Amino acid sequence: MNVNEATLLYADEYSRLAETYDRVVVPRFEPIARAVVEVLAPEPGEMVLDVATGTGLLACLLAPRTAPAQLVAIDLADEALRVASYRAGNAGIRNIRFEMMDARNIVYRSALFDAIGSNLGIPNVGYDRTFYEIHRLLKPGGRFVFSEWDAKPTPTRAAYLQALEAHRTETPSKILGELREAVLLNRTAPEAKDLTNPAAVAKRLGNLGFASVEDVVRTFPVRFADAKDLIAFETAWGWDEREVAEMSAEQRAAFENDLAERLGPHSGPRGIDDKWTVHVTVART
Ligand SMILES: C[S@@+](CC[C@H](N)C(=O)[O-])C[C@H]1O[C@@H](n2cnc3c(N)ncnc32)[C@H](O)[C@@H]1O
């Protein structure tokens, strides 16, 4: 599996589950996107680009603040862009241009944007090319602000991954087999690991010509009602949805019990509490 194949497989899965992602994930990601907006500090009339907009969360927070300028929001998942257009339309936002475009090859002219943002959207592999494009697209004095997970998985995420590993099918379908390869590449390639290492990110951005890079660490409390609620969240991603769908009834029951047990120490009367640690990086040209 090469990086291009993995990228296209991911985009197809984000398309397939775009509506679920928008309903289940986006409300939980909104505080993180708001942190990106705060650091990016958009001004009226500024030209802004949202990279890997997904269903348009960050773009729809930014656009009212940069009006009357047209904000550009790109993603590779066409169905996600369709949902994003609805989000903007429902909010009465008219100044976003959604484009299906690869973050590694952004077909806009150089020095066009005052600011570029991305919420948990920088591709795990191939991002040197994305960073290069972003540097090229920014005006002198422009800023690039993006959020990215901390390297250490949170307790609930770790519990989920361990329980999944223990109970997943040994006879995956062709598409699930391919997605497992893509997930492995996206999580274990040395480059992918670097993305969650602020010092490595700062070095890469510096090498590309950014004049300054700053890392702001933010934490966000998160609560799941129970193990099933956590599963609903994790299975808003296509590869995890397929993992759970391809379990036998016995595997599924054992998975849910195992997960509930692992989550025990983090559970209280109001549900399962966790804390997401996210890096908000700001790089200036
Ligand atoms: C975790 S989602 C984040 C979406 C959105 N920013 C949010 O806050 O909900 C990652 C997004 O990156 C997109 N993506 C992945 N690789 C991409 C690429 N090379 N070019 C453009 N979009 C990409 C996916 O289609 C997906 O919509």
The ligand as a MOL file (V3000), in Angstrom:
LIG
                    3D

  0  0  0     0  0            999 V3000
M  V30 BEGIN CTAB
M  V30 COUNTS 27 29 0 0 0
M  V30 BEGIN ATOM
M  V30 1 C -10.5600 14.0630 11.0450 0
M  V30 2 S -11.2860 14.7400 9.6040 0 CHG=1
M  V30 3 C -11.3290 16.4710 10.0690 0
M  V30 4 C -12.3980 17.2110 9.3340 0
M  V30 5 C -12.7230 18.6060 9.8500 0
M  V30 6 N -11.5920 19.4880 9.7410 0
M  V30 7 C -13.2910 18.5910 11.2380 0
M  V30 8 O -12.8280 19.3630 12.0870 0
M  V30 9 O -14.2620 17.8500 11.4780 0 CHG=-1
M  V30 10 C -10.0170 14.6490 8.3880 0
M  V30 11 C -10.4290 15.1250 7.0020 0
M  V30 12 O -9.2600 15.1680 6.1920 0
M  V30 13 C -9.6300 14.8440 4.8630 0
M  V30 14 N -8.4130 14.4910 4.1280 0
M  V30 15 C -7.5750 13.4620 4.3770 0
M  V30 16 N -6.5340 13.4800 3.4950 0
M  V30 17 C -6.7210 14.5750 2.7200 0
M  V30 18 C -5.9920 15.1370 1.6350 0
M  V30 19 N -4.8360 14.6020 1.2070 0
M  V30 20 N -6.4810 16.2470 1.0420 0
M  V30 21 C -7.6500 16.8060 1.4640 0
M  V30 22 N -8.3820 16.3240 2.4820 0
M  V30 23 C -7.9090 15.2190 3.1070 0
M  V30 24 C -10.6400 13.7390 5.0330 0
M  V30 25 O -11.4300 13.5490 3.8850 0
M  V30 26 C -11.4140 14.2340 6.2600 0
M  V30 27 O -12.5400 14.9810 5.8540 0
M  V30 END ATOM
M  V30 BEGIN BOND
M  V30 1 1 1 2
M  V30 2 1 2 3
M  V30 3 1 2 10
M  V30 4 1 3 4
M  V30 5 1 4 5
M  V30 6 1 5 6
M  V30 7 1 5 7
M  V30 8 2 7 8
M  V30 9 1 7 9
M  V30 10 1 10 11
M  V30 11 1 11 12
M  V30 12 1 11 26
M  V30 13 1 12 13
M  V30 14 1 13 14
M  V30 15 1 13 24
M  V30 16 1 14 15
M  V30 17 1 14 23
M  V30 18 2 15 16
M  V30 19 1 16 17
M  V30 20 1 17 18
M  V30 21 2 17 23
M  V30 22 1 18 19
M  V30 23 2 18 20
M  V30 24 1 20 21
M  V30 25 2 21 22
M  V30 26 1 22 23
M  V30 27 1 24 25
M  V30 28 1 24 26
M  V30 29 1 26 27
M  V30 END BOND
M  V30 END CTAB
M  END
